[in-house]
Amino acid sequence: MTSWKKRINNVNKVLSDIINYQLTKPDLCVINLSSEEFPKKEKELPENLIELINKSNIPIEINWIDGPNTKQWKKILPTL
């Protein structure tokens, strides 16, 4: 998935729903974020998201993308 600064507080809820309610569980969840939007990286993420990453039984990885946030294209293409 991708996200940005204004929606980062919603990521925890989305991931929780995927992990807890989706019938087919993912092997890995990847969150693509622009390092330009989050220059302090993990220090700028909401505490509830960090807690979910640390406690989840499904690996959650943050993929920091260099350069400006050019919407979903800059962030999703590296995953593809």
C-alpha positions as CSV (number, residue, x, y, z in Angstrom):
1,M,0.0,0.0,0.0
2,T,1.0,3.6,-0.3
3,S,0.2,6.5,1.9
4,W,1.1,10.1,2.6
5,K,1.4,12.5,5.4
6,K,-2.3,13.6,5.6
7,R,-3.5,10.0,5.7
8,I,-0.8,8.2,7.7
9,N,-3.1,8.1,10.7
10,N,-5.5,5.8,8.8
11,V,-2.9,3.2,7.9
12,N,-3.1,1.5,11.3
13,K,-6.9,0.8,10.8
14,V,-6.5,-0.4,7.3
15,L,-3.7,-2.8,8.2
16,S,-5.5,-4.0,11.3
17,D,-8.5,-4.9,9.2
18,I,-6.4,-6.7,6.6
19,I,-4.6,-8.7,9.3
20,N,-7.6,-9.5,11.5
21,Y,-10.6,-9.8,9.1
22,Q,-9.3,-10.6,5.6
23,L,-9.9,-14.3,5.0
24,T,-6.7,-14.8,3.0
25,K,-3.9,-13.5,5.0
26,P,-1.0,-11.8,3.3
27,D,2.5,-13.1,3.7
28,L,3.8,-9.6,4.0
29,C,2.4,-6.1,4.1
30,V,4.5,-3.3,2.5
31,I,3.8,0.4,3.1
32,N,5.5,2.7,0.6
33,L,6.2,6.2,2.0
34,S,8.1,9.1,0.6
35,S,11.2,9.9,2.6
36,E,10.8,13.5,1.6
37,E,7.4,13.7,3.3
38,F,8.8,11.9,6.4
39,P,12.4,13.1,6.7
40,K,12.7,11.6,10.3
41,K,11.2,8.4,9.0
42,E,9.9,6.1,11.8
43,K,10.0,9.0,14.3
44,E,7.2,10.7,12.5
45,L,4.9,7.7,12.3
46,P,1.9,7.4,14.6
47,E,2.6,5.4,17.7
48,N,-0.3,3.0,17.0
49,L,1.2,2.1,13.6
50,I,4.6,1.5,15.2
51,E,3.0,-0.7,17.8
52,L,1.1,-2.7,15.1
53,I,4.3,-3.2,13.1
54,N,6.1,-4.5,16.2
55,K,3.3,-6.8,17.4
56,S,1.8,-8.1,14.2
57,N,2.1,-11.8,13.5
58,I,2.3,-10.8,9.8
59,P,5.5,-9.0,8.7
60,I,4.9,-5.3,8.0
61,E,7.7,-3.5,6.1
62,I,8.1,0.2,5.4
63,N,9.7,0.9,2.0
64,W,11.1,4.4,2.1
65,I,11.1,5.9,-1.4
66,D,13.6,8.7,-2.1
67,G,12.5,11.9,-3.9
68,P,9.3,13.9,-3.9
69,N,5.9,12.4,-3.5
70,T,4.5,12.2,-7.0
71,K,1.3,10.6,-5.8
72,Q,0.9,6.8,-6.1
73,W,3.2,6.4,-9.1
74,K,6.4,7.3,-7.3
75,K,5.6,5.0,-4.4
76,I,3.9,1.9,-6.1
77,L,6.3,1.4,-9.0
78,P,9.2,0.3,-6.9
79,T,7.1,-2.4,-5.4
80,L,6.0,-3.7,-8.8
